[in-house]
Each structure stands twice: as structure tokens, then as C-alpha cells.
Amino acid sequence: MSKKLIAYFSRKGNNYVNGSIKNLSIGNTEVAAKIIQEITGADMFYIEPVIEYDADYNVCIEEAQRDKRSNARPEFKNALKDITDYDTIYLGYPNYWGTMPMHVWTFLEKYDFSGKTIKPFCTHEGSGMGNSERDIQKLCPGAKVEKGIAIHGADVNRAKSTIEKWV
Ligand SMILES: Cc1cc2nc3c(=O)[nH]c(=O)nc-3n(C[C@H](O)[C@H](O)[C@H](O)COP(=O)(O)O)c2cc1C
């Protein structure tokens, strides 16, 4: 049976939005993931960190930068039971320094995506998809990685029609 999954990383708390720090009660990527869920009815999986990055923006920047520099594979909670039934994976993440947060790297290495289609969606503050599509293809050589959609974080609540077209 053909099934679709939305797997995403997102962080609520203080974030940099249009040049100033704002407190987000729901992360931008989670907003996009919920829109995709409304459109597709797909299952959802939150790549939830075992140790959350700090809600304070500047502390988060330091923590996430440390993980990227050390090429870390930080763990996430609640493993997916089975990925074999899914043929399409909508993969969502914020752009962190031109690529995905390292938890998403952990997620992509943990399962076998061979023969599956990955549709990346990313929220960002100016860098678009960055290198993330290439990084996904390197991590999942057997998957078909489709062209992703980059949504400016501050505009995510107005992005439904753009997302609908992409889906
Ligand atoms: C640690 C960190 C690094 C970031 N690096 C970038 C970046 O390189 N380019 C960019 O456009 N936005 C960057 N951003 C902004 C986020 O990608 C953007 O705010 C995104 O919408 C946050 O999604 P979320 O609320 O789902 O976590 C960064 C944000 C954080 C916290």
C-alpha cells in the first residue's frame, strides 16, 4: 500500500524573524508540516530531540553550531515503528547554516530510504534550501530526492497556496 509520511524537525521559542527576536509558540517548520498534513492526510513524525536546543536564541545558536562543527548525530525520541510502508516522505526542517539541523542527519542515517521519494521542505531566514537537498541525497543515495520548497519563516502562515502547488 502506498503511504505518505511527514517527518520534521522544528524548534519553538525565541527565533530571529525579519531582523528581530520573536517568541514562537509553534515553530515555523511545524506550521508548514501541519499545512502539508491538512493537504495530504499523511502520518506525522516529529523528530523530537532527546536534549532540546535552548529556547534562548543565542544559546541555541551556540549549541547547534557546536553539533554542526563536530558533525554530531544528536539523538531523537520515539523511533518510528516501521518505515517500509511509506513510499513518499515529506522531510521538513529549518535551515541551520545552509543545511539541516544535525538531528535530521541522525534521522536520515537511521532508516533505509532506498526506493523512496523524499520531498524536502525547509523554512529559513534568507538562505533558502542551502545545501540541504545535496546533503539528503548523500545521506540517502538510494532515494529519489525531489526539488524542495523553501518558505521564508516569517511568511509560513500565508504559505498554504504555495505549499499546495508544491505538494
Ligand atoms: C541555530 C540556527 C541557525 C540558523 N541558520 C540559518 C541559516 O543559515 N540561514 C537561514 O536562512 N536561516 C537560518 N536560521 C533561521 C531559521 O532557519 C528559521 O528561523 C526557521 O524558520 C526556524 O524554523 P523553526 O521555527 O521550525 O525551528 C537559523 C536559526 C537557528 C536557530
The ligand as an SDF file (V2000), in Angstrom:
LIG
                    3D

 31 33  0  0  0  0  0  0  0  0999 V2000
   20.8130   27.6180   15.0380 C   0  0  0  0  0  0  0  0  0  0  0  0
   20.1540   28.3650   13.9100 C   0  0  0  0  0  0  0  0  0  0  0  0
   20.8150   28.5310   12.6930 C   0  0  0  0  0  0  0  0  0  0  0  0
   20.1730   29.1710   11.6220 C   0  0  0  0  0  0  0  0  0  0  0  0
   20.8370   29.3140   10.4300 N   0  0  0  0  0  0  0  0  0  0  0  0
   20.1880   29.8830    9.3680 C   0  0  0  0  0  0  0  0  0  0  0  0
   20.8250   29.9940    8.0890 C   0  0  0  0  0  0  0  0  0  0  0  0
   21.9730   29.6250    7.8870 O   0  0  0  0  0  0  0  0  0  0  0  0
   20.1340   30.5410    7.0830 N   0  0  0  0  0  0  0  0  0  0  0  0
   18.8460   30.9870    7.2170 C   0  0  0  0  0  0  0  0  0  0  0  0
   18.2580   31.4580    6.2570 O   0  0  0  0  0  0  0  0  0  0  0  0
   18.2170   30.8970    8.4160 N   0  0  0  0  0  0  0  0  0  0  0  0
   18.8510   30.3440    9.4910 C   0  0  0  0  0  0  0  0  0  0  0  0
   18.2100   30.2390   10.7070 N   0  0  0  0  0  0  0  0  0  0  0  0
   16.7990   30.6880   10.8160 C   0  0  0  0  0  0  0  0  0  0  0  0
   15.8320   29.5060   10.7230 C   0  0  0  0  0  0  0  0  0  0  0  0
   16.1080   28.6710    9.6140 O   0  0  0  0  0  0  0  0  0  0  0  0
   14.3860   29.9970   10.5940 C   0  0  0  0  0  0  0  0  0  0  0  0
   14.0770   30.9110   11.6060 O   0  0  0  0  0  0  0  0  0  0  0  0
   13.4080   28.8300   10.6020 C   0  0  0  0  0  0  0  0  0  0  0  0
   12.1470   29.2750   10.1020 O   0  0  0  0  0  0  0  0  0  0  0  0
   13.2020   28.2570   12.0090 C   0  0  0  0  0  0  0  0  0  0  0  0
   12.3170   27.1530   11.9190 O   0  0  0  0  0  0  0  0  0  0  0  0
   11.6300   26.5020   13.2040 P   0  0  0  0  0  0  0  0  0  0  0  0
   10.8110   27.6080   13.8630 O   0  0  0  0  0  0  0  0  0  0  0  0
   10.7540   25.4400   12.6240 O   0  0  0  0  0  0  0  0  0  0  0  0
   12.6940   25.9450   14.0730 O   0  0  0  0  0  0  0  0  0  0  0  0
   18.8440   29.6580   11.7910 C   0  0  0  0  0  0  0  0  0  0  0  0
   18.2050   29.5280   13.0260 C   0  0  0  0  0  0  0  0  0  0  0  0
   18.8410   28.8920   14.0880 C   0  0  0  0  0  0  0  0  0  0  0  0
   18.1300   28.7660   15.4100 C   0  0  0  0  0  0  0  0  0  0  0  0
  1  2  1  0
  2  3  1  0
  2 30  2  0
  3  4  2  0
  4  5  1  0
  4 28  1  0
  5  6  2  0
  6  7  1  0
  6 13  1  0
  7  8  2  0
  7  9  1  0
  9 10  1  0
 10 11  2  0
 10 12  1  0
 12 13  2  0
 13 14  1  0
 14 15  1  0
 14 28  1  0
 15 16  1  0
 16 17  1  0
 16 18  1  0
 18 19  1  0
 18 20  1  0
 20 21  1  0
 20 22  1  0
 22 23  1  0
 23 24  1  0
 24 25  2  0
 24 26  1  0
 24 27  1  0
 28 29  2  0
 29 30  1  0
 30 31  1  0
M  END
$$$$
